[in-house]
């Protein structure tokens, strides 16, 4: 029978002599492993008589517990010594400047919107804004949408519950309700930042958020539009064409802009058109101003006489044009972003890649971006 006191002393010396944690682990296997000297002693208990087992069992189990405690204590001491040695080799120079702090960047949508506002401001347009929650009248009826128009259906529009007066509100589906607010003479008390009745002539742009039940690679339930409105005497499609071609050329920073106006239908304009711009789609990119392909870029038209009447203007005296385009989509085209949904995914890595410096404000004279 093995002398437990001698075995314990030999194992204790082996544990104390371990110079590092790797050697200590080898000693642990030699003592407590499957074929370790203490583990082998435990296996002999089955062959002992009951009297021997009552005597040797507690002694061998006590030896195993003491060995485990010594190994744990030695491991803690070795790890502390290794950490001290590692820290002793690390030096911190407190005179060095701190690491640069990560700075925020301007979201591409806001950058694109600022660029568009800067261009139109340079062309003499003023800025108008309106609320995200609109009345059904301003969003549809005043803009000549018939009662059963598909845009009024639940599958296209976010409707809110009726208020105490039975009036139905919506999340605006376009920025055109602000046109109604700009043209309409109203006694309603509104915050100063919300556009309300102006006397013609009128030349405004309306940037803002809009909402529709749509989601795919080029559509999101919330997106941004910028709307333009001009009301004056003797306004015609030639003024509209020059305004939009000038804007497109300056926004994409290329003089080689070729556009075509395709007849279309919008309830609030007549005649109405969609504008295509010549582009090149080869190589997985869209290049404006070259190639033989066409890309639809915005909608426009002459303000419908019914809209003028609904806002209290005489269409025999006043004429005008309106246009609207998606801010996010124009940003995608200009800066090569493949998916509109990424703009609202809250991914900091995406924003670090596509974001803009807050110190580079768009200026048509010195450069937009």
C-alpha positions as CSV (number, residue, x, y, z in Angstrom):
1,X,0.0,0.0,0.0
2,X,1.3,3.4,-1.0
3,X,2.4,5.7,1.8
4,X,-0.1,8.6,1.5
5,X,2.1,11.0,3.5
6,X,5.1,10.4,1.2
7,X,2.9,10.7,-1.9
8,X,1.5,14.0,-0.7
9,X,4.9,15.4,0.0
10,X,6.2,14.4,-3.4
11,X,3.1,15.9,-5.1
12,X,3.4,19.1,-3.1
13,X,7.0,19.5,-4.2
14,X,6.1,18.9,-7.8
15,X,3.4,21.6,-7.6
16,X,5.6,24.1,-5.8
17,X,8.4,23.6,-8.4
18,X,6.2,24.4,-11.4
19,X,7.7,27.6,-12.9
20,X,4.7,28.5,-15.1
21,X,1.1,27.6,-15.7
22,X,1.9,25.2,-18.5
23,X,4.2,23.1,-16.3
24,X,1.6,23.3,-13.5
25,X,-1.0,21.9,-15.8
26,X,1.3,18.9,-16.6
27,X,1.7,18.3,-12.9
28,X,-2.1,18.4,-12.5
29,X,-2.5,15.7,-15.1
30,X,0.2,13.7,-13.4
31,X,-1.5,13.9,-10.0
32,X,-5.3,14.2,-10.7
33,X,-5.6,13.1,-14.3
34,X,-7.2,9.8,-15.4
35,X,-4.0,7.9,-14.7
36,X,-2.6,10.3,-12.1
37,X,-1.1,8.9,-8.9
38,X,-4.1,10.0,-6.7
39,X,-6.7,8.9,-9.3
40,X,-5.1,5.4,-9.4
41,X,-5.4,5.2,-5.7
42,X,-9.1,6.0,-5.9
43,X,-9.5,3.1,-8.3
44,X,-8.1,0.6,-5.7
45,X,-11.0,1.3,-3.3
46,X,-13.2,-1.2,-5.1
47,X,-10.9,-4.1,-4.4
48,X,-10.6,-3.4,-0.7
49,X,-12.6,-5.0,2.1
50,X,-15.3,-2.9,3.7
51,X,-13.1,-2.3,6.8
52,X,-10.1,-1.1,4.6
53,X,-12.4,1.1,2.5
54,X,-13.8,2.8,5.5
55,X,-10.3,3.7,6.6
56,X,-8.6,4.4,3.2
57,X,-11.5,6.1,1.4
58,X,-11.6,9.3,3.5
59,X,-7.8,9.5,3.5
60,X,-7.5,9.2,-0.3
61,X,-10.4,11.6,-0.9
62,X,-8.9,14.1,1.5
63,X,-5.5,13.8,-0.3
64,X,-7.3,14.5,-3.7
65,X,-9.0,17.7,-2.2
66,X,-5.7,19.0,-0.7
67,X,-3.9,18.4,-4.0
68,X,-6.6,20.3,-5.9
69,X,-6.4,23.2,-3.5
70,X,-2.6,23.4,-3.8
71,X,-2.8,23.4,-7.6
72,X,-5.5,26.1,-7.6
73,X,-3.4,28.3,-5.2
74,X,-0.2,27.8,-7.2
75,X,-2.1,28.6,-10.5
76,X,-3.4,31.9,-9.0
77,X,0.1,32.8,-7.8
78,X,1.7,32.0,-11.2
79,X,-1.0,34.0,-13.1
80,X,-0.5,37.0,-10.8
81,X,3.2,36.8,-11.4
82,X,2.8,36.6,-15.1
83,X,0.5,39.6,-15.1
84,X,2.9,41.6,-13.0
85,X,5.7,40.7,-15.4
86,X,3.6,41.8,-18.4
87,X,2.6,45.1,-16.8
88,X,6.2,45.8,-15.9
89,X,7.1,45.8,-19.6
90,X,4.3,48.2,-20.5
91,X,5.0,52.0,-20.3
92,X,2.4,54.8,-20.7
93,X,3.7,58.2,-21.8
94,X,1.2,60.6,-20.3
95,X,2.6,63.4,-22.3
96,X,1.4,61.9,-25.6
97,X,-1.9,63.3,-27.0
98,X,-5.0,61.3,-26.5
99,X,-6.3,59.0,-29.3
100,X,-8.5,60.9,-31.8
101,X,-12.1,60.8,-30.9
102,X,-14.4,59.5,-33.6
103,X,-16.3,62.4,-35.1
104,X,-19.8,62.2,-36.5
105,X,-20.6,62.7,-40.1
106,X,-23.5,64.2,-42.2
107,X,-26.0,61.6,-43.4
108,X,-26.0,61.4,-47.3
109,X,-29.7,62.2,-47.3
110,X,-29.1,65.5,-45.4
111,X,-26.1,66.3,-47.6
112,X,-28.1,65.7,-50.8
113,X,-31.0,67.8,-49.5
114,X,-28.6,70.7,-48.5
115,X,-27.1,70.5,-52.0
116,X,-30.5,70.7,-53.7
117,X,-31.6,73.6,-51.4
118,X,-28.4,75.5,-52.2
119,X,-28.9,75.1,-55.9
120,X,-32.5,76.3,-55.8
121,X,-31.8,79.1,-53.4
122,X,-29.2,80.3,-55.9
123,X,-32.0,80.3,-58.5
124,X,-34.2,82.5,-56.4
125,X,-36.4,79.9,-54.6
126,X,-37.3,80.4,-50.9
127,X,-37.8,77.6,-48.4
128,X,-41.2,76.4,-47.1
129,X,-42.0,73.6,-44.7
130,X,-45.1,71.8,-43.3
131,X,-46.2,69.2,-40.8
132,X,-45.7,65.4,-41.3
133,X,-49.3,64.8,-40.2
134,X,-51.7,66.4,-42.7
135,X,-55.4,66.7,-43.2
136,X,-57.1,64.6,-45.9
137,X,-58.1,67.8,-47.6
138,X,-54.6,69.2,-47.9
139,X,-53.1,65.9,-48.9
140,X,-55.7,64.8,-51.4
141,X,-58.8,66.9,-52.0
142,X,-57.2,70.3,-52.5
143,X,-54.7,68.6,-54.9
144,X,-57.5,67.4,-57.2
145,X,-57.5,63.7,-56.1
146,X,-60.9,62.3,-56.8
147,X,-62.8,60.5,-53.9
148,X,-62.0,57.0,-55.1
149,X,-58.4,57.6,-56.2
150,X,-56.1,54.5,-55.5
151,X,-53.7,56.7,-53.4
152,X,-56.5,57.2,-50.9
153,X,-56.7,53.4,-50.2
154,X,-55.3,51.9,-47.0
155,X,-52.7,49.9,-48.9
156,X,-50.9,53.0,-50.0
157,X,-51.4,55.6,-47.2
158,X,-50.9,55.6,-43.5
159,X,-54.2,56.9,-42.1
160,X,-54.6,58.1,-38.5
161,X,-57.8,57.7,-36.4
162,X,-60.4,60.4,-36.9
163,X,-60.2,63.3,-34.4
164,X,-63.0,64.6,-32.2
165,X,-64.4,66.6,-35.1
166,X,-64.5,63.5,-37.4
167,X,-61.6,64.8,-39.5
168,X,-59.3,62.2,-40.9
169,X,-55.6,62.8,-40.7
170,X,-52.8,61.1,-42.7
171,X,-49.0,60.8,-42.7
172,X,-48.4,62.9,-45.8
173,X,-47.7,60.9,-48.9
174,X,-45.9,63.7,-50.6
175,X,-44.7,67.2,-49.9
176,X,-47.4,68.7,-52.1
177,X,-49.7,69.7,-49.2
178,X,-47.3,72.4,-48.4
179,X,-48.1,73.9,-51.9
180,X,-51.7,74.2,-50.7
181,X,-50.6,75.8,-47.5
182,X,-48.4,78.3,-49.4
183,X,-51.1,79.3,-51.9
184,X,-54.2,79.1,-49.6
185,X,-55.3,82.1,-47.6
186,X,-56.2,80.8,-44.2
187,X,-57.2,82.0,-40.8
188,X,-55.8,78.9,-39.1
189,X,-53.2,79.8,-36.5
190,X,-50.0,77.8,-37.3
191,X,-46.5,77.8,-36.0
192,X,-44.2,80.3,-37.7
193,X,-42.2,77.5,-39.4
194,X,-45.2,76.1,-41.2
195,X,-45.9,77.7,-44.5
196,X,-49.2,79.5,-44.9
197,X,-50.9,81.8,-47.4
198,X,-48.6,83.9,-49.5
199,X,-49.6,86.4,-52.2
200,X,-48.4,85.5,-55.7
201,X,-45.9,85.6,-57.3
202,X,-44.6,82.5,-55.4
203,X,-41.3,80.6,-55.9
204,X,-40.7,78.0,-53.2
205,X,-39.1,74.7,-52.6
206,X,-40.4,72.2,-50.0
207,X,-38.1,69.6,-48.6
208,X,-39.3,67.1,-46.0
209,X,-40.2,63.6,-45.0
210,X,-43.0,61.6,-46.7
211,X,-44.6,58.3,-45.9
212,X,-46.0,55.5,-48.0
213,X,-46.6,51.7,-47.6
214,X,-43.8,50.6,-49.8
215,X,-40.5,48.8,-49.2
216,X,-37.9,47.4,-51.6
217,X,-34.4,48.2,-53.0
218,X,-35.5,51.7,-54.2
219,X,-38.5,52.4,-51.8
220,X,-38.9,52.7,-48.1
221,X,-42.0,53.5,-45.9
222,X,-40.4,56.8,-44.9
223,X,-38.4,58.8,-47.5
224,X,-37.6,62.4,-48.4
225,X,-38.9,64.5,-51.2
226,X,-38.2,68.0,-52.4
227,X,-41.0,69.9,-54.1
228,X,-40.9,73.0,-56.2
229,X,-43.7,75.5,-56.9
230,X,-43.7,78.6,-59.1
231,X,-46.9,80.8,-59.4
232,X,-46.8,83.9,-61.5
233,X,-48.4,85.4,-64.6
234,X,-47.6,84.0,-68.0
235,X,-45.7,80.9,-66.7
236,X,-45.4,78.1,-69.2
237,X,-43.6,74.7,-69.8
238,X,-40.5,76.4,-71.1
239,X,-39.8,78.0,-67.7
240,X,-40.3,74.5,-66.2
241,X,-37.9,72.9,-68.6
242,X,-35.2,75.4,-68.1
243,X,-35.5,75.3,-64.3
244,X,-35.2,71.5,-64.2
245,X,-32.4,71.1,-66.8
246,X,-30.4,73.8,-65.0
247,X,-30.9,72.0,-61.6
248,X,-30.0,68.6,-63.0
249,X,-26.8,69.9,-64.6
250,X,-25.7,71.7,-61.4
251,X,-26.6,68.9,-59.1
252,X,-24.7,66.2,-61.0
253,X,-22.0,68.7,-61.8
254,X,-21.9,68.1,-65.5
255,X,-22.8,70.4,-68.4
256,X,-23.7,67.4,-70.6
257,X,-27.3,66.9,-69.6
258,X,-29.9,65.6,-72.1
259,X,-33.4,65.2,-70.9
260,X,-36.7,64.1,-72.4
261,X,-40.2,64.9,-71.1
262,X,-42.7,62.0,-71.3
263,X,-46.4,62.6,-70.9
264,X,-47.7,61.3,-67.6
265,X,-50.6,61.8,-65.2
266,X,-50.7,63.5,-61.9
267,X,-54.0,64.7,-60.4
268,X,-52.5,68.1,-59.4
269,X,-50.8,69.1,-62.7
270,X,-52.0,69.4,-66.2
271,X,-50.2,68.8,-68.5
272,X,-48.0,66.4,-66.5
273,X,-44.7,64.9,-67.4
274,X,-42.0,62.6,-66.1
275,X,-38.4,63.6,-66.9
276,X,-35.8,61.1,-68.1
277,X,-32.1,62.0,-68.2
278,X,-29.6,60.4,-70.6
279,X,-27.2,58.1,-68.8
280,X,-24.8,55.2,-69.1
281,X,-25.5,52.0,-67.1
282,X,-22.5,50.0,-68.1
283,X,-20.0,48.7,-65.6
284,X,-22.5,48.4,-62.7
285,X,-22.7,52.2,-62.4
286,X,-25.1,55.0,-63.5
287,X,-23.3,57.9,-65.2
288,X,-25.4,61.0,-65.9
289,X,-24.7,62.9,-69.1
290,X,-23.2,60.1,-71.2
291,X,-24.3,56.9,-72.9
292,X,-27.5,56.0,-74.7
293,X,-29.7,54.8,-71.9
294,X,-32.5,56.8,-70.1
295,X,-33.3,57.1,-66.4
296,X,-36.6,58.5,-64.9
297,X,-35.6,61.1,-62.4
298,X,-38.6,63.2,-61.3
299,X,-42.2,64.2,-62.1
300,X,-43.5,67.7,-62.9
301,X,-46.2,69.6,-64.7
302,X,-48.2,72.8,-64.9
303,X,-50.4,73.4,-61.7
304,X,-53.9,72.1,-62.4
305,X,-56.5,74.9,-62.6
306,X,-58.6,73.1,-60.0
307,X,-55.8,73.3,-57.5
308,X,-55.5,77.0,-58.1
309,X,-59.2,77.4,-57.6
310,X,-59.1,75.3,-54.4
311,X,-56.5,77.6,-53.0
312,X,-58.4,80.8,-53.9
313,X,-56.4,81.8,-57.0
314,X,-57.9,82.6,-60.4
315,X,-56.4,80.3,-63.0
316,X,-57.2,82.9,-65.7
317,X,-54.8,85.3,-64.0
318,X,-52.2,83.0,-62.4
319,X,-50.4,80.1,-63.8
320,X,-47.5,78.0,-62.4
321,X,-45.6,74.8,-62.5
322,X,-44.6,72.2,-59.9
323,X,-42.1,69.4,-59.7
324,X,-41.1,66.8,-57.1
325,X,-38.3,64.3,-56.7
326,X,-36.9,61.8,-54.2
327,X,-34.0,63.2,-52.3
328,X,-32.7,59.8,-51.2
329,X,-32.9,58.4,-54.7
330,X,-31.0,61.3,-56.2
331,X,-28.3,60.8,-53.5
332,X,-28.1,57.1,-54.5
333,X,-27.5,58.1,-58.1
334,X,-24.9,60.7,-57.4
335,X,-22.9,58.9,-54.8
336,X,-23.3,55.3,-55.9
337,X,-25.3,53.8,-53.0
338,X,-26.9,50.5,-54.2
339,X,-29.8,50.1,-51.7
340,X,-32.1,52.8,-50.4
341,X,-32.9,50.8,-47.3
342,X,-29.3,51.0,-46.1
343,X,-29.8,54.8,-45.5
344,X,-32.1,54.0,-42.6
345,X,-30.5,50.9,-41.2
346,X,-28.6,52.7,-38.4
347,X,-25.3,51.0,-39.4
348,X,-22.4,53.2,-38.2
349,X,-20.0,51.5,-40.6
350,X,-22.2,52.5,-43.6
351,X,-22.4,56.1,-42.4
352,X,-18.6,56.2,-41.9
353,X,-18.2,55.1,-45.5
354,X,-20.8,57.3,-47.1
355,X,-21.0,60.2,-44.6
356,X,-19.8,63.7,-45.2
357,X,-17.8,66.2,-43.2
358,X,-19.9,68.7,-41.3
359,X,-17.4,71.4,-42.3
360,X,-18.0,71.0,-46.0
361,X,-21.2,72.9,-46.5
362,X,-22.7,72.7,-50.1
363,X,-22.0,75.9,-52.0
364,X,-22.9,76.2,-55.7
365,X,-20.0,78.7,-56.2
366,X,-17.2,76.6,-54.6
367,X,-18.5,73.1,-54.9
368,X,-21.4,71.0,-53.7
369,X,-19.6,68.1,-52.1
